[in-house]
Amino acid sequence: CIGAHVCQQGIRDSQGLLQKLVGMERNEQFADGILLKIHISGCPSSCGTHQTGPMGFRGGVRMADGKAQPAFVFYLGGNEVQGKETMGRELGTMFESEIPSFLVKLGKEIAARGLDFESYRTQYPDGIEKAAAEYLA
């Protein structure tokens, strides 16, 4: 997704979120495989194919103190591999500012168990949802 700065349909700046997540990843220095490719779309048009990634985010809003705040809807469990196509489940909406914190928490939990993302997801099928729960509405 090119992001709201360029796209007239964009609700959120997907490129801005991507840059924040790249910075978070560099700061945390997670080993390869701890976090997988994340699909980000700035709006429901799905240019970033948010619903077909293992984890995806779709631009939206979330109310806080009576005001609309930048947020992304979180999707989990999609698969874009031909013959294994699956749409991810929509789990709820996270404030944009909290997505890096969620991924740090998840990455540290996976690393602490000595696993990679796929092994963690297999051994702890509800682990990602539990890690995300405090961030979702």
Secondary structure by P-SEA (a helix, b strand, c coil): cccccccccccccaaaaaaaaaaaaaaaccccccccbbbbbccccccccccccccbbbbbcccccccccbbbbbbccccccccbbbbbbbcccccccaaaaaaaaaaaaaaaacccaaaaaaaccaaaaaaaccccc
